Amino acid sequence: MTFSVAIDNTGERYPCKPDQTLLGGMEQLGRKGIPVGCRGGGCGVCKVRIESGHVRHDRMSRCHVSAAEETQGYVLACRAYPQSDLALRAVDKLARCIERHAATASRNSSSPT
């Protein structure tokens, strides 16, 4: 089984298996702009907000996702696993990186050759 994950910031979609982290699936997009830090929930680089759908997640550093944020749908993509099709919004460092690279890719693809 594979779920569809939509990144609201860029309009991209990617497949993600329930035993694969959201970050792991995102990396398979094969493009620049997806920062990867510790992959263990300690650095906070991959913070996202789940806009719709369900995830299960492993323990995350409270330095990066407070209990209050967690109740609002914030998780670290390296510690979250899809349990349904879902939409997420990248925030903080991840948002800046993916939005910048998506804009660059869009400009490059629309440039005359």
Sequence and secondary structure as in RCSB ss.txt:
>XXXX:A:sequence
MTFSVAIDNTGERYPCKPDQTLLGGMEQLGRKGIPVGCRGGGCGVCKVRIESGHVRHDRMSRCHVSAAEETQGYV
LACRAYPQSDLALRAVDKLARCIERHAATASRNSSSPT
>XXXX:A:secstr
  EEEEETTTTEEEEE TTS HHHHHHTT  TT     SSSSS TTEEEEEES EEE    TTTS HHHHHTTEE
EGGGEEESS EEEEE HHHHHHHHHHHHHHHHHHHS  
